[in-house]
Structures are given as structure tokens and as C-alpha cells.
Amino acid sequence: MRSTTRRCRHLLLCSALAAAIGACSPDVEDGLGPQVPIPNVTGSALRAEQPADGLDVEIEDAETGETAAATVTVGGQFGFAEIPAGRWEIKVSGADAGDFDSVSRVFELDSADQLQPPLEFEVWAFGCRSLAPAAGVRLPRPNVFAPLTFRWVNPSGGRVELDGVRVFVYTAAGDRIWTSEKLVAAELSWNGVANAGDLAGQAVPAGDYYWRLRVDFVDSLEARLDPQAMVFE
């Protein structure tokens, strides 16, 4: 039963993808012309509170991981049609210097007939950026006596209030090994002991890693900076 449900959701999402990017042939009914699906999930992308077009948008099914894609049109708008019931995440990718790498929101639909209120995505980082460790730096392995300090600049300005930030550390393969608590400060020290994944509770070994910052806003928008590579020796 579960596999049948997942297949049905996959077909529905593929239908949504076709509708979103115009990949399916128009359905002509008695000479009335093409029947264009009405998007039930819509949104807008902004850069410094102005419409931002040409950005990539992705919607992902939180249960199956299936995705559909679209592009923000002139005027900063996008939409997905025939999205079925479920828990979804929409991610908009930044493109210009000064943008977040991506911003996202999670929402739920009770049915395919439900019209989701328009969602807004601000990609401009308002000065938020990573400071240290700098990308590509080589460092001694952090420990309790010589911890690694992460530093960054929080966003400033805009009409959405900062809720807090988290630091994430990943292996070169993309496995998350450490997550900080949420905080509003602009620096944080780490003793090199992992708290996630196969290394949880252990001091991380030498090797290639990267870190990134996730910024949470009070309106439930989540924003991520570009990952910064680092090498522990």
C-alpha cells in the first residue's frame, strides 16, 4: 500500500512539474482553446524587497524526496499546478553576489484542491556573510584546549526580524557531523567533538570539511549561506 501511494504521489508530482514548466501538450476543449492548469502553489522572489526574476525554484515532497522545478518569471512570480496533499518545501536559489545561497519555506497542503496562500522569498542577504574560517583554509584539528571559532555577519535591515542562526559542519562527502544551538550572536566556538552522524561523541579526525550558516527569520523563512571548505590537519 505504501509503495502504491508513493508511486501515485510520484505521478502527481511529475504532472505538477510538467504543468509548472509547460512541458505537456495543451488540452483543447470544444474550440475553447488550451486549458491551462491553475497553480495551487504560488509565490514571489524578492531581492532587497524588489521583484527578482530568472531565479531557480524547486519544490520537494518531504515524504518521497521527489522534486519539481520552475523559474521565477518577470515580476518575481512563480507557480506550481496540481500539487497534491502533503508536506512540501520550496527552495529559491540566489544568483547574484550578496544573495543567500538559497532560501526556503516548509508548508502543508490538505488536498490538491487547496490553494496555498502566496509565499514570499527574500534572497538578498542584507549583508550577512561568513568571515572565518575563510574558504579553503588549513587548520589544526580543534580541541577543548584550542577550539575553532566561527565568525560571521548577521543580516541587518529589511522588514523581517532575525530569529537566530545555526552553524553546521559537514564532511567532504556531505555528511553532517555537528550542529550548533540556535543563537543570535555573530561568533561561536567549537571543541571539535561531533554531535551528529557516525562520529557523534568523537573528536573529528584530520581531513576535508566544510561549514555553513543557516539563518532563521521570524516569518519561518530559512536562509543558507554558501558552504566554506576547510581542512583539519
CYANA upper distance limits for C-alpha pairs under 8 A (distance plus 0.5 A):
  1 MET  CA      5 THR  CA      6.73
  2 ARG  CA      6 ARG  CA      6.71
  3 SER  CA      7 ARG  CA      6.69
  4 THR  CA      8 CYS  CA      6.71
  5 THR  CA      9 ARG  CA      6.68
  6 ARG  CA     10 HIS  CA      6.56
  6 ARG  CA     64 THR  CA      7.25
  7 ARG  CA     11 LEU  CA      6.74
  8 CYS  CA     12 LEU  CA      6.71
  9 ARG  CA     13 LEU  CA      6.54
  9 ARG  CA     84 PRO  CA      7.80
 10 HIS  CA     14 CYS  CA      6.63
 10 HIS  CA     64 THR  CA      8.42
 10 HIS  CA     66 GLU  CA      7.20
 11 LEU  CA     15 SER  CA      6.67
 12 LEU  CA     16 ALA  CA      6.71
 12 LEU  CA     82 GLU  CA      7.68
 12 LEU  CA     83 ILE  CA      7.54
 12 LEU  CA     84 PRO  CA      7.22
 13 LEU  CA     17 LEU  CA      6.64
 13 LEU  CA     66 GLU  CA      7.75
 13 LEU  CA     67 THR  CA      7.77
 13 LEU  CA     68 ALA  CA      7.35
 13 LEU  CA     82 GLU  CA      8.23
 13 LEU  CA     83 ILE  CA      6.93
 13 LEU  CA     84 PRO  CA      7.94
 14 CYS  CA     18 ALA  CA      6.76
 14 CYS  CA     68 ALA  CA      7.62
 15 SER  CA     19 ALA  CA      6.70
 15 SER  CA     82 GLU  CA      7.59
 16 ALA  CA     20 ALA  CA      6.47
 16 ALA  CA     68 ALA  CA      7.59
 16 ALA  CA     80 PHE  CA      6.71
 16 ALA  CA     81 ALA  CA      5.74
 16 ALA  CA     82 GLU  CA      5.70
 16 ALA  CA     83 ILE  CA      6.28
 17 LEU  CA     21 ILE  CA      6.78
 17 LEU  CA     23 ALA  CA      8.40
 17 LEU  CA     68 ALA  CA      5.34
 17 LEU  CA     69 ALA  CA      6.85
 17 LEU  CA     70 ALA  CA      8.30
 17 LEU  CA     80 PHE  CA      7.80
 17 LEU  CA     81 ALA  CA      8.39
 18 ALA  CA     22 GLY  CA      6.11
 18 ALA  CA     23 ALA  CA      5.11
 18 ALA  CA     24 CYS  CA      6.02
 19 ALA  CA     23 ALA  CA      7.03
 19 ALA  CA     24 CYS  CA      7.12
 19 ALA  CA     37 PRO  CA      7.18
 19 ALA  CA     80 PHE  CA      7.48
 19 ALA  CA     81 ALA  CA      6.30
 19 ALA  CA     82 GLU  CA      8.21
 20 ALA  CA     39 PRO  CA      8.39
 20 ALA  CA     68 ALA  CA      8.50
 20 ALA  CA     69 ALA  CA      7.82
 20 ALA  CA     70 ALA  CA      6.56
 20 ALA  CA     79 GLY  CA      6.98
 20 ALA  CA     80 PHE  CA      5.40
 20 ALA  CA     81 ALA  CA      6.57
 21 ILE  CA     69 ALA  CA      7.96
 21 ILE  CA     70 ALA  CA      6.39
 21 ILE  CA     71 THR  CA      8.47
 26 PRO  CA     34 PRO  CA      5.51
 26 PRO  CA     35 GLN  CA      6.89
 26 PRO  CA     36 VAL  CA      7.67
 27 ASP  CA     33 GLY  CA      8.27
 27 ASP  CA     34 PRO  CA      5.70
 27 ASP  CA     35 GLN  CA      5.82
 27 ASP  CA     36 VAL  CA      8.23
 28 VAL  CA     32 LEU  CA      7.17
 28 VAL  CA     33 GLY  CA      5.68
 28 VAL  CA     34 PRO  CA      5.27
 28 VAL  CA     35 GLN  CA      6.73
 29 GLU  CA     33 GLY  CA      6.95
 29 GLU  CA     34 PRO  CA      7.75
 29 GLU  CA     35 GLN  CA      7.86
 37 PRO  CA     81 ALA  CA      6.54
 37 PRO  CA     82 GLU  CA      7.96
 38 ILE  CA     81 ALA  CA      6.32
 38 ILE  CA     82 GLU  CA      8.31
 39 PRO  CA     79 GLY  CA      5.96
 39 PRO  CA     80 PHE  CA      5.42
 39 PRO  CA     81 ALA  CA      4.22
 39 PRO  CA     82 GLU  CA      7.17
 40 ASN  CA     79 GLY  CA      7.93
 40 ASN  CA     80 PHE  CA      6.88
 40 ASN  CA     81 ALA  CA      5.85
 40 ASN  CA     82 GLU  CA      6.92
 40 ASN  CA     83 ILE  CA      7.18
 40 ASN  CA    112 ALA  CA      8.11
 40 ASN  CA    113 ASP  CA      7.81
 40 ASN  CA    114 GLN  CA      7.13
 40 ASN  CA    115 LEU  CA      5.10
 40 ASN  CA    116 GLN  CA      6.52
 41 VAL  CA     79 GLY  CA      6.11
 41 VAL  CA     80 PHE  CA      5.70
 41 VAL  CA     81 ALA  CA      7.09
 41 VAL  CA     83 ILE  CA      7.59
 41 VAL  CA    115 LEU  CA      6.90
 41 VAL  CA    116 GLN  CA      5.74
 41 VAL  CA    117 PRO  CA      7.96
 41 VAL  CA    118 PRO  CA      7.52
 42 THR  CA     77 GLN  CA      8.02
 42 THR  CA     78 PHE  CA      6.25
 42 THR  CA     79 GLY  CA      4.62
 42 THR  CA     80 PHE  CA      6.83
 42 THR  CA    116 GLN  CA      7.60
 42 THR  CA    117 PRO  CA      7.84
 42 THR  CA    118 PRO  CA      5.56
 42 THR  CA    119 LEU  CA      6.97
 43 GLY  CA     77 GLN  CA      6.41
 43 GLY  CA     78 PHE  CA      6.03
 43 GLY  CA     79 GLY  CA      6.85
 43 GLY  CA    118 PRO  CA      5.18
 43 GLY  CA    119 LEU  CA      4.84
 43 GLY  CA    120 GLU  CA      6.07
 43 GLY  CA    121 PHE  CA      8.07
 44 SER  CA     51 PRO  CA      7.96
 44 SER  CA     72 VAL  CA      8.17
 44 SER  CA     76 GLY  CA      5.71
 44 SER  CA     77 GLN  CA      4.98
 44 SER  CA     78 PHE  CA      6.68
 44 SER  CA    118 PRO  CA      7.87
 44 SER  CA    119 LEU  CA      6.90
 44 SER  CA    120 GLU  CA      5.51
 44 SER  CA    121 PHE  CA      6.67
 45 ALA  CA     51 PRO  CA      6.52
 45 ALA  CA     52 ALA  CA      5.98
 45 ALA  CA     53 ASP  CA      7.71
 45 ALA  CA     55 LEU  CA      8.43
 45 ALA  CA     72 VAL  CA      7.60
 45 ALA  CA     76 GLY  CA      5.51
 45 ALA  CA     77 GLN  CA      6.99
 45 ALA  CA     92 VAL  CA      8.06
 45 ALA  CA    120 GLU  CA      6.63
 45 ALA  CA    121 PHE  CA      5.33
 45 ALA  CA    122 GLU  CA      6.48
 45 ALA  CA    123 VAL  CA      7.60
 46 LEU  CA     50 GLN  CA      5.57
 46 LEU  CA     51 PRO  CA      5.04
 46 LEU  CA     52 ALA  CA      5.41
 46 LEU  CA     76 GLY  CA      7.08
 46 LEU  CA    120 GLU  CA      8.05
 46 LEU  CA    121 PHE  CA      6.57
 46 LEU  CA    122 GLU  CA      5.20
 46 LEU  CA    123 VAL  CA      6.65
 46 LEU  CA    124 TRP  CA      7.92
 47 ARG  CA     51 PRO  CA      6.76
 47 ARG  CA     52 ALA  CA      6.01
 47 ARG  CA     99 ASP  CA      8.27
 47 ARG  CA    122 GLU  CA      6.29
 47 ARG  CA    123 VAL  CA      5.94
 47 ARG  CA    124 TRP  CA      5.35
 48 ALA  CA    122 GLU  CA      7.63
 48 ALA  CA    123 VAL  CA      8.16
 48 ALA  CA    124 TRP  CA      5.89
 48 ALA  CA    126 PHE  CA      7.92
 48 ALA  CA    158 GLY  CA      7.85
 49 GLU  CA    122 GLU  CA      7.40
 49 GLU  CA    158 GLY  CA      8.09
 51 PRO  CA     74 VAL  CA      8.47
 51 PRO  CA     75 GLY  CA      5.99
 51 PRO  CA     76 GLY  CA      4.99
 51 PRO  CA     77 GLN  CA      8.49
 52 ALA  CA     72 VAL  CA      8.02
 52 ALA  CA     74 VAL  CA      8.12
 52 ALA  CA     75 GLY  CA      7.43
 52 ALA  CA     76 GLY  CA      5.30
 53 ASP  CA     71 THR  CA      8.36
 53 ASP  CA     72 VAL  CA      5.49
 53 ASP  CA     73 THR  CA      5.68
 53 ASP  CA     74 VAL  CA      5.63
 53 ASP  CA     75 GLY  CA      6.85
 53 ASP  CA     76 GLY  CA      5.24
 53 ASP  CA     77 GLN  CA      7.98
 54 GLY  CA     71 THR  CA      6.36
 54 GLY  CA     72 VAL  CA      5.53
 54 GLY  CA     73 THR  CA      6.53
 54 GLY  CA     74 VAL  CA      7.87
 55 LEU  CA     71 THR  CA      6.12
 55 LEU  CA     72 VAL  CA      5.68
 55 LEU  CA     92 VAL  CA      7.39
 55 LEU  CA     93 SER  CA      6.79
 55 LEU  CA     94 GLY  CA      7.19
 55 LEU  CA     95 ALA  CA      7.29
 56 ASP  CA     69 ALA  CA      7.85
 56 ASP  CA     70 ALA  CA      6.74
 56 ASP  CA     71 THR  CA      5.32
 56 ASP  CA     72 VAL  CA      6.98
 56 ASP  CA     92 VAL  CA      6.39
 56 ASP  CA     93 SER  CA      6.09
 56 ASP  CA     94 GLY  CA      8.40
 57 VAL  CA     69 ALA  CA      6.17
 57 VAL  CA     70 ALA  CA      5.65
 57 VAL  CA     71 THR  CA      6.17
 57 VAL  CA     72 VAL  CA      7.40
 57 VAL  CA     90 ILE  CA      7.55
 57 VAL  CA     91 LYS  CA      6.24
 57 VAL  CA     92 VAL  CA      5.06
 57 VAL  CA     93 SER  CA      7.05
 58 GLU  CA     67 THR  CA      7.12
 58 GLU  CA     68 ALA  CA      6.23
 58 GLU  CA     69 ALA  CA      4.98
 58 GLU  CA     70 ALA  CA      6.92
 58 GLU  CA     90 ILE  CA      6.14
 58 GLU  CA     91 LYS  CA      5.75
 58 GLU  CA     92 VAL  CA      7.07
 59 ILE  CA     67 THR  CA      5.98
 59 ILE  CA     68 ALA  CA      5.87
 59 ILE  CA     69 ALA  CA      6.89
 59 ILE  CA     88 TRP  CA      7.26
 59 ILE  CA     89 GLU  CA      6.13
 59 ILE  CA     90 ILE  CA      4.91
 59 ILE  CA     91 LYS  CA      6.93
 60 GLU  CA     65 GLY  CA      6.38
 60 GLU  CA     66 GLU  CA      6.18
 60 GLU  CA     67 THR  CA      4.86
 60 GLU  CA     68 ALA  CA      7.19
 60 GLU  CA     88 TRP  CA      6.12
 60 GLU  CA     89 GLU  CA      5.76
 60 GLU  CA     90 ILE  CA      6.98
 61 ASP  CA     65 GLY  CA      5.54
 61 ASP  CA     66 GLU  CA      5.89
 61 ASP  CA     67 THR  CA      6.88
 61 ASP  CA     86 GLY  CA      7.77
 61 ASP  CA     87 ARG  CA      6.86
 61 ASP  CA     88 TRP  CA      5.44
 61 ASP  CA     89 GLU  CA      7.30
 62 ALA  CA     86 GLY  CA      8.30
 62 ALA  CA     87 ARG  CA      6.11
 62 ALA  CA     88 TRP  CA      5.96
 62 ALA  CA     89 GLU  CA      7.35
 63 GLU  CA     86 GLY  CA      8.38
 63 GLU  CA     87 ARG  CA      7.75
 70 ALA  CA     78 PHE  CA      7.64
 70 ALA  CA     79 GLY  CA      8.18
 70 ALA  CA     80 PHE  CA      8.29
 71 THR  CA     78 PHE  CA      7.23
 72 VAL  CA     76 GLY  CA      6.12
 72 VAL  CA     77 GLN  CA      5.93
 72 VAL  CA     78 PHE  CA      5.53
 73 THR  CA     77 GLN  CA      5.90
 73 THR  CA     78 PHE  CA      6.76
 82 GLU  CA    112 ALA  CA      6.64
 82 GLU  CA    113 ASP  CA      8.50
 83 ILE  CA    112 ALA  CA      6.27
 84 PRO  CA    109 LEU  CA      7.69
 84 PRO  CA    111 SER  CA      6.47
 84 PRO  CA    112 ALA  CA      4.69
 84 PRO  CA    113 ASP  CA      8.47
 85 ALA  CA    108 GLU  CA      7.81
 85 ALA  CA    109 LEU  CA      5.20
 85 ALA  CA    110 ASP  CA      5.47
 85 ALA  CA    111 SER  CA      4.74
 85 ALA  CA    112 ALA  CA      5.83
 86 GLY  CA    108 GLU  CA      6.12
 86 GLY  CA    109 LEU  CA      5.79
 86 GLY  CA    110 ASP  CA      7.08
 86 GLY  CA    111 SER  CA      8.15
 87 ARG  CA    106 VAL  CA      7.74
 87 ARG  CA    107 PHE  CA      6.43
 87 ARG  CA    108 GLU  CA      4.88
 87 ARG  CA    109 LEU  CA      7.00
 88 TRP  CA    106 VAL  CA      6.15
 88 TRP  CA    107 PHE  CA      5.98
 88 TRP  CA    108 GLU  CA      6.50
 88 TRP  CA    109 LEU  CA      8.37
 89 GLU  CA    104 SER  CA      7.24
 89 GLU  CA    105 ARG  CA      6.10
 89 GLU  CA    106 VAL  CA      4.82
 89 GLU  CA    107 PHE  CA      6.91
 90 ILE  CA    104 SER  CA      5.92
 90 ILE  CA    105 ARG  CA      6.04
 90 ILE  CA    106 VAL  CA      7.06
 91 LYS  CA    102 SER  CA      7.01
 91 LYS  CA    103 VAL  CA      6.12
 91 LYS  CA    104 SER  CA      4.73
 91 LYS  CA    105 ARG  CA      7.29
 92 VAL  CA    102 SER  CA      6.07
 92 VAL  CA    103 VAL  CA      5.90
 92 VAL  CA    104 SER  CA      6.77
 92 VAL  CA    121 PHE  CA      7.59
 92 VAL  CA    123 VAL  CA      8.07
 93 SER  CA    100 PHE  CA      8.07
 93 SER  CA    101 ASP  CA      6.37
 93 SER  CA    102 SER  CA      4.70
 93 SER  CA    103 VAL  CA      6.99
 93 SER  CA    123 VAL  CA      7.96
 94 GLY  CA     99 ASP  CA      5.73
 94 GLY  CA    100 PHE  CA      6.05
 94 GLY  CA    101 ASP  CA      5.63
 94 GLY  CA    102 SER  CA      5.96
 94 GLY  CA    103 VAL  CA      8.24
 94 GLY  CA    123 VAL  CA      6.16
 94 GLY  CA    124 TRP  CA      8.22
 95 ALA  CA     99 ASP  CA      7.03
 95 ALA  CA    101 ASP  CA      8.01
 98 GLY  CA    124 TRP  CA      6.74
 98 GLY  CA    125 ALA  CA      6.38
 98 GLY  CA    126 PHE  CA      7.91
 98 GLY  CA    127 GLY  CA      7.40
 99 ASP  CA    123 VAL  CA      5.91
 99 ASP  CA    124 TRP  CA      4.90
 99 ASP  CA    125 ALA  CA      5.56
100 PHE  CA    123 VAL  CA      6.01
100 PHE  CA    124 TRP  CA      6.55
100 PHE  CA    125 ALA  CA      5.69
100 PHE  CA    223 ALA  CA      6.85
100 PHE  CA    224 ARG  CA      6.36
100 PHE  CA    225 LEU  CA      5.72
100 PHE  CA    226 ASP  CA      7.78
101 ASP  CA    123 VAL  CA      8.47
101 ASP  CA    223 ALA  CA      8.06
101 ASP  CA    224 ARG  CA      6.15
101 ASP  CA    225 LEU  CA      5.52
101 ASP  CA    226 ASP  CA      5.75
102 SER  CA    123 VAL  CA      7.42
102 SER  CA    223 ALA  CA      6.31
102 SER  CA    224 ARG  CA      5.99
102 SER  CA    225 LEU  CA      7.70
103 VAL  CA    121 PHE  CA      7.11
103 VAL  CA    122 GLU  CA      7.78
103 VAL  CA    123 VAL  CA      6.77
103 VAL  CA    221 LEU  CA      7.27
103 VAL  CA    222 GLU  CA      6.00
103 VAL  CA    223 ALA  CA      4.73
103 VAL  CA    224 ARG  CA      6.87
104 SER  CA    121 PHE  CA      7.75
104 SER  CA    221 LEU  CA      6.40
104 SER  CA    222 GLU  CA      5.76
104 SER  CA    223 ALA  CA      6.97
105 ARG  CA    220 SER  CA      7.10
105 ARG  CA    221 LEU  CA      5.89
105 ARG  CA    222 GLU  CA      6.92
109 LEU  CA    114 GLN  CA      7.03
109 LEU  CA    116 GLN  CA      7.65
110 ASP  CA    114 GLN  CA      7.18
121 PHE  CA    221 LEU  CA      7.81
123 VAL  CA    223 ALA  CA      8.40
125 ALA  CA    129 ARG  CA      8.20
125 ALA  CA    155 PRO  CA      6.64
126 PHE  CA    155 PRO  CA      5.40
126 PHE  CA    156 SER  CA      6.03
126 PHE  CA    157 GLY  CA      6.75
126 PHE  CA    158 GLY  CA      7.59
127 GLY  CA    153 VAL  CA      7.45
127 GLY  CA    154 ASN  CA      7.58
127 GLY  CA    155 PRO  CA      5.75
127 GLY  CA    156 SER  CA      6.89
128 CYS  CA    152 TRP  CA      7.78
128 CYS  CA    153 VAL  CA      5.46
128 CYS  CA    154 ASN  CA      5.26
128 CYS  CA    155 PRO  CA      4.81
128 CYS  CA    156 SER  CA      7.89
129 ARG  CA    152 TRP  CA      6.21
129 ARG  CA    153 VAL  CA      5.80
129 ARG  CA    154 ASN  CA      7.63
129 ARG  CA    225 LEU  CA      7.47
130 SER  CA    134 ALA  CA      8.18
130 SER  CA    151 ARG  CA      7.06
130 SER  CA    152 TRP  CA      4.87
130 SER  CA    153 VAL  CA      7.00
130 SER  CA    212 ARG  CA      8.46
130 SER  CA    213 LEU  CA      8.04
130 SER  CA    225 LEU  CA      8.02
131 LEU  CA    150 PHE  CA      8.15
131 LEU  CA    151 ARG  CA      5.79
131 LEU  CA    152 TRP  CA      5.25
131 LEU  CA    153 VAL  CA      7.70
132 ALA  CA    149 THR  CA      7.95
132 ALA  CA    150 PHE  CA      5.95
132 ALA  CA    151 ARG  CA      5.51
132 ALA  CA    152 TRP  CA      7.31
133 PRO  CA    137 VAL  CA      7.16
133 PRO  CA    149 THR  CA      8.10
133 PRO  CA    150 PHE  CA      6.69
133 PRO  CA    151 ARG  CA      7.81
133 PRO  CA    228 GLN  CA      8.21
133 PRO  CA    230 MET  CA      7.76
134 ALA  CA    228 GLN  CA      7.37
134 ALA  CA    229 ALA  CA      8.35
134 ALA  CA    230 MET  CA      8.15
135 ALA  CA    228 GLN  CA      5.21
135 ALA  CA    229 ALA  CA      5.53
135 ALA  CA    230 MET  CA      6.75
136 GLY  CA    228 GLN  CA      7.62
136 GLY  CA    229 ALA  CA      5.48
136 GLY  CA    230 MET  CA      5.40
136 GLY  CA    231 VAL  CA      7.49
137 VAL  CA    229 ALA  CA      7.81
137 VAL  CA    230 MET  CA      5.60
137 VAL  CA    231 VAL  CA      6.83
138 ARG  CA    230 MET  CA      6.45
138 ARG  CA    231 VAL  CA      5.14
138 ARG  CA    232 PHE  CA      6.55
138 ARG  CA    233 GLU  CA      7.40
139 LEU  CA    230 MET  CA      7.88
139 LEU  CA    231 VAL  CA      6.53
139 LEU  CA    232 PHE  CA      5.51
139 LEU  CA    233 GLU  CA      6.50
140 PRO  CA    232 PHE  CA      5.89
140 PRO  CA    233 GLU  CA      5.54
141 ARG  CA    192 GLY  CA      7.48
141 ARG  CA    204 VAL  CA      8.05
141 ARG  CA    205 PRO  CA      7.86
141 ARG  CA    206 ALA  CA      6.95
141 ARG  CA    232 PHE  CA      5.41
141 ARG  CA    233 GLU  CA      6.33
142 PRO  CA    146 ALA  CA      6.25
142 PRO  CA    147 PRO  CA      5.24
142 PRO  CA    148 LEU  CA      5.84
142 PRO  CA    190 TRP  CA      7.72
142 PRO  CA    191 ASN  CA      6.00
142 PRO  CA    192 GLY  CA      5.21
142 PRO  CA    232 PHE  CA      8.44
143 ASN  CA    147 PRO  CA      5.59
143 ASN  CA    148 LEU  CA      8.22
143 ASN  CA    190 TRP  CA      8.31
143 ASN  CA    191 ASN  CA      4.97
143 ASN  CA    192 GLY  CA      5.66
143 ASN  CA    193 VAL  CA      7.96
143 ASN  CA    203 ALA  CA      8.01
144 VAL  CA    191 ASN  CA      5.19
144 VAL  CA    192 GLY  CA      7.88
145 PHE  CA    191 ASN  CA      8.18
146 ALA  CA    191 ASN  CA      7.68
147 PRO  CA    189 SER  CA      6.47
147 PRO  CA    190 TRP  CA      5.79
147 PRO  CA    191 ASN  CA      4.97
147 PRO  CA    192 GLY  CA      7.28
148 LEU  CA    189 SER  CA      5.94
148 LEU  CA    190 TRP  CA      5.70
148 LEU  CA    191 ASN  CA      6.96
148 LEU  CA    192 GLY  CA      7.81
149 THR  CA    187 GLU  CA      7.27
149 THR  CA    188 LEU  CA      6.03
149 THR  CA    189 SER  CA      4.67
149 THR  CA    190 TRP  CA      6.83
150 PHE  CA    187 GLU  CA      5.87
150 PHE  CA    188 LEU  CA      5.74
150 PHE  CA    189 SER  CA      6.66
150 PHE  CA    190 TRP  CA      8.41
151 ARG  CA    186 ALA  CA      6.37
151 ARG  CA    187 GLU  CA      4.83
151 ARG  CA    188 LEU  CA      7.21
152 TRP  CA    186 ALA  CA      5.92
152 TRP  CA    187 GLU  CA      6.85
153 VAL  CA    186 ALA  CA      6.50
154 ASN  CA    186 ALA  CA      6.85
155 PRO  CA    162 LEU  CA      8.17
160 VAL  CA    217 PHE  CA      7.14
160 VAL  CA    218 VAL  CA      7.47
160 VAL  CA    219 ASP  CA      7.55
161 GLU  CA    217 PHE  CA      6.30
161 GLU  CA    218 VAL  CA      6.22
161 GLU  CA    219 ASP  CA      8.31
162 LEU  CA    184 VAL  CA      8.42
162 LEU  CA    215 VAL  CA      8.10
162 LEU  CA    216 ASP  CA      6.88
162 LEU  CA    217 PHE  CA      5.07
162 LEU  CA    218 VAL  CA      6.63
163 ASP  CA    184 VAL  CA      7.86
163 ASP  CA    215 VAL  CA      8.25
163 ASP  CA    216 ASP  CA      5.83
163 ASP  CA    217 PHE  CA      5.16
163 ASP  CA    218 VAL  CA      5.60
164 GLY  CA    182 LYS  CA      6.08
164 GLY  CA    183 LEU  CA      5.53
164 GLY  CA    184 VAL  CA      5.31
164 GLY  CA    215 VAL  CA      6.66
164 GLY  CA    216 ASP  CA      5.89
164 GLY  CA    217 PHE  CA      7.45
165 VAL  CA    182 LYS  CA      5.79
165 VAL  CA    183 LEU  CA      5.92
165 VAL  CA    184 VAL  CA      6.61
165 VAL  CA    213 LEU  CA      7.35
165 VAL  CA    214 ARG  CA      6.10
165 VAL  CA    215 VAL  CA      5.01
165 VAL  CA    216 ASP  CA      6.44
166 ARG  CA    179 THR  CA      7.42
166 ARG  CA    180 SER  CA      5.97
166 ARG  CA    181 GLU  CA      6.61
166 ARG  CA    182 LYS  CA      5.49
166 ARG  CA    183 LEU  CA      7.19
166 ARG  CA    213 LEU  CA      6.38
166 ARG  CA    214 ARG  CA      5.84
166 ARG  CA    215 VAL  CA      7.21
167 VAL  CA    179 THR  CA      6.36
167 VAL  CA    180 SER  CA      5.78
167 VAL  CA    181 GLU  CA      8.41
167 VAL  CA    211 TRP  CA      7.51
167 VAL  CA    212 ARG  CA      6.47
167 VAL  CA    213 LEU  CA      5.31
167 VAL  CA    214 ARG  CA      7.02
168 PHE  CA    176 ARG  CA      7.56
168 PHE  CA    177 ILE  CA      8.28
168 PHE  CA    178 TRP  CA      6.23
168 PHE  CA    179 THR  CA      5.19
168 PHE  CA    180 SER  CA      7.11
168 PHE  CA    211 TRP  CA      6.04
168 PHE  CA    212 ARG  CA      6.00
168 PHE  CA    213 LEU  CA      6.89
168 PHE  CA    214 ARG  CA      8.24
169 VAL  CA    176 ARG  CA      6.41
169 VAL  CA    177 ILE  CA      6.32
169 VAL  CA    178 TRP  CA      5.59
169 VAL  CA    179 THR  CA      7.10
169 VAL  CA    209 TYR  CA      7.59
169 VAL  CA    210 TYR  CA      6.36
169 VAL  CA    211 TRP  CA      4.92
169 VAL  CA    212 ARG  CA      7.26
170 TYR  CA    174 GLY  CA      5.94
170 TYR  CA    175 ASP  CA      5.72
170 TYR  CA    176 ARG  CA      4.77
170 TYR  CA    177 ILE  CA      6.01
170 TYR  CA    178 TRP  CA      7.61
170 TYR  CA    209 TYR  CA      6.18
170 TYR  CA    210 TYR  CA      5.91
170 TYR  CA    211 TRP  CA      6.68
171 THR  CA    175 ASP  CA      5.75
171 THR  CA    176 ARG  CA      7.03
171 THR  CA    177 ILE  CA      7.52
171 THR  CA    208 ASP  CA      6.98
171 THR  CA    209 TYR  CA      5.02
171 THR  CA    210 TYR  CA      6.96
172 ALA  CA    208 ASP  CA      5.97
172 ALA  CA    209 TYR  CA      5.46
172 ALA  CA    210 TYR  CA      7.17
175 ASP  CA    197 GLY  CA      7.63
176 ARG  CA    196 ALA  CA      6.97
176 ARG  CA    197 GLY  CA      6.89
177 ILE  CA    194 ALA  CA      5.78
177 ILE  CA    195 ASN  CA      6.60
177 ILE  CA    196 ALA  CA      5.04
177 ILE  CA    197 GLY  CA      5.86
177 ILE  CA    198 ASP  CA      8.22
177 ILE  CA    199 LEU  CA      7.08
177 ILE  CA    200 ALA  CA      7.37
178 TRP  CA    193 VAL  CA      8.36
178 TRP  CA    194 ALA  CA      5.58
178 TRP  CA    195 ASN  CA      5.55
178 TRP  CA    196 ALA  CA      5.94
179 THR  CA    195 ASN  CA      7.45
179 THR  CA    196 ALA  CA      7.90
192 GLY  CA    203 ALA  CA      6.05
192 GLY  CA    204 VAL  CA      6.41
193 VAL  CA    200 ALA  CA      7.86
193 VAL  CA    201 GLY  CA      6.52
193 VAL  CA    202 GLN  CA      5.80
193 VAL  CA    203 ALA  CA      4.79
193 VAL  CA    204 VAL  CA      6.54
194 ALA  CA    199 LEU  CA      6.23
194 ALA  CA    200 ALA  CA      5.17
194 ALA  CA    201 GLY  CA      6.00
194 ALA  CA    202 GLN  CA      6.20
194 ALA  CA    203 ALA  CA      6.78
194 ALA  CA    204 VAL  CA      6.88
195 ASN  CA    199 LEU  CA      7.79
195 ASN  CA    200 ALA  CA      4.82
195 ASN  CA    201 GLY  CA      6.23
195 ASN  CA    202 GLN  CA      8.48
196 ALA  CA    200 ALA  CA      5.16
196 ALA  CA    201 GLY  CA      8.43
199 LEU  CA    203 ALA  CA      8.09
199 LEU  CA    204 VAL  CA      7.46
205 PRO  CA    232 PHE  CA      8.08
206 ALA  CA    231 VAL  CA      7.92
206 ALA  CA    232 PHE  CA      5.30
206 ALA  CA    233 GLU  CA      5.51
207 GLY  CA    231 VAL  CA      6.18
207 GLY  CA    232 PHE  CA      5.79
207 GLY  CA    233 GLU  CA      7.12
208 ASP  CA    229 ALA  CA      7.89
208 ASP  CA    230 MET  CA      6.60
208 ASP  CA    231 VAL  CA      5.06
208 ASP  CA    232 PHE  CA      6.95
209 TYR  CA    229 ALA  CA      6.36
209 TYR  CA    230 MET  CA      5.82
209 TYR  CA    231 VAL  CA      6.46
209 TYR  CA    232 PHE  CA      8.04
210 TYR  CA    227 PRO  CA      6.65
210 TYR  CA    228 GLN  CA      5.66
210 TYR  CA    229 ALA  CA      4.58
210 TYR  CA    230 MET  CA      5.94
211 TRP  CA    227 PRO  CA      6.03
211 TRP  CA    228 GLN  CA      5.78
211 TRP  CA    229 ALA  CA      7.09
211 TRP  CA    230 MET  CA      8.23
212 ARG  CA    224 ARG  CA      7.74
212 ARG  CA    225 LEU  CA      6.61
212 ARG  CA    226 ASP  CA      6.91
212 ARG  CA    227 PRO  CA      5.06
212 ARG  CA    228 GLN  CA      6.65
213 LEU  CA    224 ARG  CA      6.34
213 LEU  CA    225 LEU  CA      6.08
213 LEU  CA    226 ASP  CA      8.42
213 LEU  CA    227 PRO  CA      8.19
214 ARG  CA    222 GLU  CA      7.34
214 ARG  CA    223 ALA  CA      6.10
214 ARG  CA    224 ARG  CA      4.98
214 ARG  CA    225 LEU  CA      7.12
215 VAL  CA    222 GLU  CA      6.28
215 VAL  CA    223 ALA  CA      5.49
215 VAL  CA    224 ARG  CA      6.67
216 ASP  CA    220 SER  CA      7.23
216 ASP  CA    221 LEU  CA      6.61
216 ASP  CA    222 GLU  CA      5.22
216 ASP  CA    223 ALA  CA      6.92
217 PHE  CA    221 LEU  CA      5.88
217 PHE  CA    222 GLU  CA      6.92
